[in-house]
Amino acid sequence: MLKSALLAGSSLLLLAGCATVPAAEPAATPSAVADAAPVAAAPAVPDNVLLAEWTGPYGGVVPWDKVKVSDFPEALTFAIDEQRREYRAIADNPEAPTFANTVEAMQKAGERLDRVTSVFGVYTDNLSTPEIQALDKEWSPKLSAAGDEITLDPKLFARIETLYNNRAGLGLDAVQDRLLTRTYESFVRNGAKLDATQKQQLSGYNQQLASLFSEFNAKLLADEGTFIQATEAEMAGVPADIKAAAASVAKDKGLPAGTYAIRNTRSAFEPVQTFGTNRALREKVWTAFVNRGDNGNANDTNGLISQIVKLRADRAKLLGFPTHAHWRMQDTMAKKPDRAMDLMMRVWPAAVARAKEEIADMRPFARAAGIRTIEPWDTRFLNEKVRKAKYDLSEEEIKPYFQLDNLVQGMFYSAGRLYDLQFKENTGSVPVFHPDVRTFEVTRLGKPVGLFYLDTYGREGKRSGAWMTSYRLPSDLTGRDPALVSNNNNFNKPEAGQPVLVSLDDASTLFHEFGHAIHYLLSDVRYPSFNGAQRDFVEYPSQVNENWLLTRPILDRFALHYQTKQPMPKRLVDKIERADTFGQGFQTVEYLSSALVDMKLHLQPGGVVNADTFERNTLTELGMPKEMTMRHRLPQFGHLFSSDAYSAGYYSYLWSETMDADTWAAFEETGDPFNKQIADRFRTILLSTGNQTDRAEAYRQFRGRDPDVTALLKRRGFPVK
């Protein structure tokens, strides 16, 4: 949302968690704002469902059943114009600036546009079609320009600056002072002190980037819409549920009976890599997956990346920062790239050393399989062989106990024990954006606090990965209507009547995204801008939540065999615990190589790069094992190039995990993973406060000190020194 985005450090983040939104023609440049006449009286609101107040239960819900794609142009046009009038009224107010008539008034402005863009974001992320992609490309620059009109308005900034310079005498409390300070700093960081020519140049950069983000998204989605065709023989070793999902895709594609279609997404890619015994198929699937966006065809993204990185560098220079990384990290816990790099490089050597040990463990199994040279399409397959030999443990032994519906109930159970949140399914009672979406009423201590949407399965037109989205969040200033939030995953949808069995990694992802939802469902802040958190904090609540998946209360009650209904036996739980640090070198190197390449890419002062060359050279310098590849190669790195959100910020998962591991240690020290006293402190100090208090100070208040990286190293089984 705009208010949160402005305080998050970039006016480009108009849609916050709602994806990107770009335009073919540049919108009005903000240089015109300085001389704009007061806006005329508000016109009547058109009869457009997207512009209407949300009605129904829970303080109003999104009318998904009434929305038409054709509604968006009129709705976006009107909502942008309305936001412009609201901010002009604040800027043109003849009264002297006060906290109420300026800062608080800004918190209330643009609410209708927030509603429209939250719906549009679901269409671009979950329901994308060529029509939606065309709208995205058209409107993203216009929305970017609309944000710049606010940030770069000299009259509005003059009011904010006056208040900021005199804040000591305004009688503000700590929360108000934080809001004023963060508002002022955000405006400065995003160009409010530039001259008129520079502002016009900055807005041009922002609009060009918005358009490029949209184009990147469309190309990546197109490549992820492809598939690899396979025969029954080629699918040897692939689990039955994965084969069934691939058969279903093949049927939808009109392929002959007995044919399989493996979608070019991670949820389809990893099981084939892990269990498929046909090496040629593994190579074919691996090649398609890791080369998304890098095939020299119409969907190639390398040229877009070069443009994006150059524009980011030019923008950073214009704003007075040495690099894009320095600009992006101003409003983070780390503050400077050096601190993020220091953490990553403390972990990287240990991760590479462990990964090389793990690869050495694979060699006897490679020889037994007739593999002379271990290639990247062999490592997951061989890793599973090593796990079976070392720990007598296989993913296929775990999956029968990880039925998705049971795990969903397990994550609800844990939220109840920890935070007193209760979830009651009410699917069918409120509109949803796709027939697969389930809904749940959320209460806390008997009081409604939210409506939770669960969009579980992958499909064409839905971007890959997993994410959380909010459509409305409460605050004291704008109203305490229940939060509307969704979790979005890409699990393989089975044939009707078949159970959904997920891997341990997918189960962790389920709990991870639910941790985001918990964070926002518990939010209790005074101002809407304080919903959410800084980039390197926002993954912390979600990563903490993963820990409860493998606790005995969850496993005993919800890890039930899909056929026998018996809980996971202790011998299997013990094997999982013994194998807890297995494969951590491989997993850490996969992730951390992506985070390091991201940071190094955005530390290039001139921003002139060839993506493929830069990636290859950087990995060589880092000593990346040749048997591995990055979790996200640059040509498909949507975190970096579908918006600014995670650019120079992918390190944040490791930064957050440092706090996560240290937080989990606090629970473990009590001997009770559901210790209510620790959970209450975690909720009241860190979760419900959003960004209303300084996050580093809040962590110190919770833990009594700064986070200790030792807990993270121990968790991963790396040397502590």
MOKA-V436380 format. One record per run of one state. SS is the DSSP state (h for helix, s for strand, l for the rest). FROM is the first residue (numbers start at 1). LEN is the number of residues. Records with the same first field share a line. If there is no record, write none. Layout:
# MOKA-V436380
SS->FROM-LEN / FROM-LEN
This chain:
# MOKA-V436380
l->1-1 / 9-7 / 19-3 / 23-7 / 36-33 / 92-7 / 109-2 / 127-3 / 152-2 / 166-1 / 170-4 / 190-6 / 225-2 / 231-9 / 253-7 / 264-2 / 276-3 / 291-11 / 319-5 / 332-5 / 369-7 / 392-3 / 400-3 / 420-1 / 426-12 / 445-2 / 458-9 / 473-2 / 476-3 / 480-3 / 492-9 / 502-2 / 522-6 / 531-4 / 539-1 / 551-1 / 559-1 / 561-6 / 568-2 / 579-5 / 602-9 / 623-11 / 637-1 / 642-10 / 671-5 / 688-7 / 704-5 / 716-6
h->2-7 / 16-3 / 30-6 / 69-23 / 99-10 / 111-16 / 130-22 / 154-12 / 167-3 / 174-16 / 196-29 / 240-13 / 266-10 / 279-12 / 302-17 / 324-8 / 337-32 / 376-16 / 395-5 / 404-16 / 504-18 / 528-3 / 535-4 / 540-11 / 552-7 / 570-9 / 584-18 / 611-12 / 634-3 / 638-4 / 652-19 / 676-12 / 695-9 / 709-7
s->22-1 / 227-4 / 260-4 / 403-1 / 421-5 / 438-7 / 447-11 / 467-6 / 475-1 / 479-1 / 483-9 / 501-1 / 560-1 / 567-1
